[in-house]
Amino acid sequence: MTRLSVEMLAADTVQPITSAGHAQLGIAVLAGIAVIVFLITKFKLHAFLALTIGSLVLGAVAGAPLDKAIVSFTTGLGSTVAGVGVLIALGAILGKLLADSGGADQIVDTILAKAGGRAMPWAMVLIASVIGLPLFFEVGIVLLIPVVLMVARRGNYSLMRIGIPALAGLSVMHGLIPPHPGPLVAIDAVKANLGVTLALGIVVAIPTVIIAGPLFSKVAARWVDVQAPDRMIPERASESLERRPGFGATLATVLLPVVLMLAKALVDIVIDDPANMTQRVFDVVGSPLIALLAAVIVGFFTLGRPAGFTKGRLQQTVEKGLMPIAGILLIVGAGGGFKQTLIDCGVGQMILDISKDWSIPALLLAWLIAVAIRLATGSATVATVSAAGLVAPLAADMSTTHTALLVLAIGAGSLFFSHVNDAGFWLVKEYFGLSVGQTVKTWSVMET
């Protein structure tokens, strides 16, 4: 078993903070989600406050001691901000650097020149799929958002027409294609063949991303006709700049984290020995934090220097890049806190207990378990690890092909209908400037 899957399994095996029965837990989940949606839609309460109150309501209805419910929420908030917050911050700095130096203009102008009109959604899904292969979803988002928003604004496209294909490309990679961490964990758990799973994953991913991306974006754009939010769009680089970075240098800077993380994933597959020095080196340089940090530092030279930035100007760019993301960090962190409260109350274990008595085909069972845990906890990782562990015994008598399909069924179920208990839901909502209802009609439906 890879170290990644061991860490995830360890994180998933928690002692419930309540002894509530399944019916009470089910009511608690519905009550917590209902309170969050009601406070946001009816009273226009800030999502951070609504998620905090909803988490406490969930714990109270589930019969958890208030002090333990608070600990669960703050632990989830802290771990989410620690894991995702730094990535969002680094991504914001890189995005601001791209914008101020003219690098983002260079990428956007090139994309608009090469793929205008009807081809643009297809170009965005291709770009997102390439970038999203080795990246965690949150990292892909922070790398793509500046380009998505600027393409939508400059090309006068509906934000959904451009944004949905990009999100679809990232999500499909996240759920179906190794060497992404999620599919790798499931492959390891059910002892599937990596090559066969990769081949079948690509076969499944192509029609999936076409339907969920460019095709569904036409419908999403009619349902939610919004423009890119002004507060999140990087300003066009000053016309006073003598020159801007070349397309090649800019693209290389953006793709640097992708290359580093993909290299780490491939080394983990080939070597898979925690004591090996090569793997330890790549574990460091290919971690999301180091990969994005390296891109920011490299960007100072490949983007800032050609634009004539002084040290003071670089410092100013970093400060301005960090300013707009404070609210996003708190909302995403609170989403993680709500998810952790769900898990600590035993909702994930409840789904596993109930599913043991289901007498249905193995592939459908794996998918349903992953869907149920995803809906209940909001975590694709918890859904993947839990479902893979539960159905692993069924894979013993399966053929190589069916074992690979079992992995894909789990991956597909783990992405099903992201909603208010998923930090990714709030990330998309805030970046795209949507309401809760608009996010459900676009992002949630696209995930489904």
N, C-alpha and C positions, 0 to 999 in steps of 0.2 A: 504493500500500500504506500502511495506517495505521502510525503510529509504534509502536503496540502490537504489531502483527504483526512489524515489523522487529526490535524488541527481543527477541521470543520466538524468532524464527528465529536471531538472533545468539547467543542463549543456548544454542540447541540444536546449533549447529555446533561441536562440540568435537573435539579430536584425541584419539583413544582412548589410554589409558595402558597398553594391552596389545596385543600382536599375536596374541592367541589366535584360533584358528579358531572357527567357529560351534558345533561340537560341544562344545568346551571351555567356551565362554561359556554354552551351555545348561546344562551340568553345574554351572557356577559359580553360576548363578541359582538352580537347584534346591537346591544345597548351602547357599547363604546363607539362603534362606527356611526350609529345614528346620531349620537351627541355631537360628534365631530362635524358631520355633514350639516346638521341643523344649526350649529353655532356659526358656521362659515356662511351658509346660504341665507339663513333667516336674519341673523344679527350682524352679519358682515364682520365677525370677529377675526382677528389676525390668526392665520393658520397655526402659528406657533402656540398661541394660547389655547386654541381649540384642541390641538393634539395633546397638550398637557392635561387639560381638563378631561378629555376623552379617555386618556390612559388611567386617570384616577377613578373615573366612573367604572371602567372595565374591571379594575382591581377590586373595587368595592362590591360590585354585583357578583363577582366570582368568589367573594368571601375571603379575599387575601387580606392579611394585616396591612394597614395603611403604610406603616413604615417600610415593609418589604416591597409594596407596590411602588413607593417612591424610589427605593433603591434600584428596582428593576428599570424604571423609566430613566433615571439619571445614568445608570450604567449603559443602557442602550443608546442614550443621547451622546454620552461621552465616547463610546466606541465608534459610533457612526461618524462623529465629527473628527475623531482621531484618524479614522480610516479614509473617509471621503473628504472631510473638510480641508485637509492639506492639499489634496489633489485639486479640489475646486479652486483653492487660492492660487496654486501654481498655474493652473489652467487660465485663470483670470489674468495673471501677470503676462503669460505668454500671449494671450489674446490681445491685451492692450499693447504689448510690444509689437505684435504683428500689425495692428491697426495704425499706431503712431508712426511706425517706420515706413509704411506704405507696402509692407509685405502682404497684408491681407488684400489690399487693392490689387496687387499683382496677381494673386491667386484668383480672386473673383473676376477680374477682367479677362484672365485667360480662360476660365471656365465659361463665362458668358460668350466669349468669342468662339469657342470650340463647340459648345453644346447649348445653343439657344432654343427657345420655343418649346416644342413638345418633348425634345430630348433631355431637357434639364432634369426632370425627376429621375430619369434613368441614370443620368450622370451622377446624381447625388447618391442613389442607392449603391452604385458601383464604388464610389469614393468611400462611403461609410462602411461597406463590406470589407474593403481592403484595410482601412484603418482599424476597424473593429475586431479583426481576427484575433490578435493576441491580447487585446485590451479589456479590462473590466469596463462595464457599461458606463460608469461614471467618468472614467478617463476619456473614453471615446466622445462622450457628450461635451466635455469641456474643451476638447480639441476641435470639435466640429461646429460648435455653436456660433463662433464668430463668422465662419464661412457661410453657414446656413442663413443667418440673419442678414448678412450683407448681400448675398445672392438674391434673397427674397426682396429686399428693398431696392437694390440697383436694377434688377430685372423686372420689377413691378409684378412679382408673383405673389399669390396668396401664400401666407406662411405655411399653411398645411400642405400645399402642393409641393413645397421644397422640404419642409421639416419631417413630414411623415415618412417619405422614402429613406431619409437619413437615419431616423430612429429605427425603421424596420431593418435596415442593413445591420445596425449595431445589435439589435435584439436577436436576429437569426443567428449571427455569429456566436452570441452569448449562450444560446440554448442548444445548438445543433452541431457545431463544427469544432472538433479538436484541432489544434492544441489549446483551445480555450479551457480555462480551469474547470468550469462546470461539467462539460462532457467528459473531461479527463477523470474526474472523481467518479462519475457513474461508470465509465469504462473499467476503472480499477475495481469497483465494488462488485460488478457482475462478471468480471473476468472476460470482457469482450475483446475482440481483435481491433486494434487501433486503426489499421489500414482499411479494413472493411467498414468500420464505423465512419471513418472519414469519407470514404467513397459514397456510401449510402446517405451520409449527412449532406453532402453536396447535392445529390440527386433530390433530396427532400427540400433542401434550402432554396434551390433556384425557383421552383414555382411558388414556394411560400413567400419569399421576399418580393416576387413580382406582384402577387395578389395583395399582400399586406402593405406594400410600398407604393409604387407608381399607380396601380389600379385603384386601391382604396383611397389614395390621396385625392382623387377626383371627387369621391363622395364626401370625404372629410372636409374638403374645401367648400363644398356646398352647405354642409351642416354647420361649420364654424368658419365664417369668412372673416378672418382677422389679418391684420398686417403685423409685421415684425415690431415688437415694442421698442419705442425710442430709447428707453432707459438702458436697454441691454445691447443696443447696436453700437459697435465701435465707430467712432467718428472717422470720417475720411481723413487720410493723412494730409497734413498741411501742404498746400500748393507751393509753399516757400522752400520745401525740401529740394535740394539741388538734384538728388537722384534717389531712387528707391531700390531696395534689394532685388536681385534678379529672381526669376521664377524658380530656377533650379536650387538656389541657396535657400529660398523661403520654403520650398517643398521639402528639402532635405531636413531643415530644422523641425518642421511639423511632424515629419515621419520618423525622426530620431527616436522618440519614445516607443513607437511601434516596432522599430527594428530591434531595439534593446529588449523589449518584453517578448517578442517572438523568438529571439535568440535564446532567452532564458527558458522559454517553454520547450524549445527543441532540445536544448541541452538536458533538461529534466527528463525528457523522454528517452534520449539516447543513453545517458549515463545512469540516472536514477540511483545515485549513491551519495547520501548526505555527507560522507567523509571525503569525497573527491574534491580536490582543491579547485578544479575547473568549474564544477557545479556550484561550489560555494561562491566563487567570484561572480558567476552569472546570476546567482540568486540575489546578490547585492545590486549589481548594475542593472538587472532587469526588473527590479521591484518597481511598482508604479511611482513611488515617491522619488527614487533616485533617477528613474528614466525621465520624469517630467522636470525635475530639478536640473538635470543635465541639459534638457532642451532649452530651459530658460537661460542658463548660463551661456550656452552656445549661441543663443539668440542675441545676447548682448553684442556679440562680435559679428555674426552673420547678418543681423537685421539692424541693430543700433548703429554700428560703425559705418556701414554704407550710407545711412541716412544722416550722418554727421552728428550723432547724439553725443553730448558731453556727459560726464559722470553725473552732474546735477540733473540733466534731462532724464537719464536712465532711472535715477532715484525717484523723480517725479512721476515717471511712467508706472513704476511699481506701485507707488502710493495710490495713484488714480485707478489702477487696475483692481486694487483690493477694496476700494470704497463701496462699490455697488453690491457686493456679495454677502454683506453681513446678514441681511434678512434671509437670504437663501440658505446660508449655513445653519441658522437657527431652525428653520422649517424642516430642512432635511434631517437635522439632528433629532428634532422632536418626532419625526416619522420613524426614525430608528428606535427611539425610546418607546413608542407605542408598540412597535413590532416586538421588542424585547419583553415588554409586559405580557403580550400575548403568549410568547414562548414560555416565559417563566410561570405563567398560570397553568401551563400544561395543555394548551390548545393543540399543539402539534402532536403530542402523545395521544390526545383524545382521538384525533383522526386516525392515527396508526391502530389504536385499539379497536375502533369501529370497523376499519377496513379488513381486519383479520377474518371476519366472517363473510366477506364478499366472495361469492362463487361465480366468477366471470373469467373470460380469457385473460391470459397473462399480460399481453400488451395493453389491453384496455384497462386492466387492474392497475398497472404501473402508471398509466396516464392519469387515471382518476385519483389515485393516491397523491400524485404530485400536484394535481389541480386543487384538491381539497386542502392540502397543507399550504400551498401558495395563497389560496383565497383566505385562509384563516390567519396565517402569520405574515404574509406580505414578503416573504423571503424566498427568492429563487434558489439560493444556496441550501437553506434548510429543507426545501421541498425536494431538491435533487438528492441530497445525502440521505434523507429519511426514506424516500421512495426507493432508492437504489438498495439501501440496506434491507428493506422489507421484502423486496421481490428477488433479491440475489439468489436464494435457494431455488427459485423456479428456473433460473438460467442453467442449472446443472445439466439438465437433459435437453437443452435447446441446441439447435445447429448454430454455426458461426454467424450466419445471416440473421437468424431470429434474435440472437443475443445482441447484435449490433442494433437491430430495430428496437429492442427493449430499452437500450440507452437513449435512442432518439425519442421514444415515447415519453420517457421520464423528462428529457430536456424540453420537449414541447409542453408538457403539463406544467413544468416549473415556471413558464412565462405567462400562463393564462391569466387574463383580466387583472392587471395591476390596478389597485385602487388605493384608498386613503391610508392603508396600513403599510404601504410600500414607499420607502424613501425616494425611489426613482420617480414615482408619481408626482411628488412635490417638486423634484428637480425639474422635470419637464414643464410642470405648471408655471413655475416661477420664471424659468428661462424664456418661455414663449409668451408669458403674460396672459395666461388663460384663467378662466374661472374654474371651479371644481367641476361643474357640469360640462363645460367645454372640454376639459381634460378627459373626462370619462368618455365623451362621445368621439374623441379622436384617439388619444393615446391608449386608453383602456381597450377600446374596440380593436385598434390595430394590433395590440399585444395578443388579443384573443384570436 
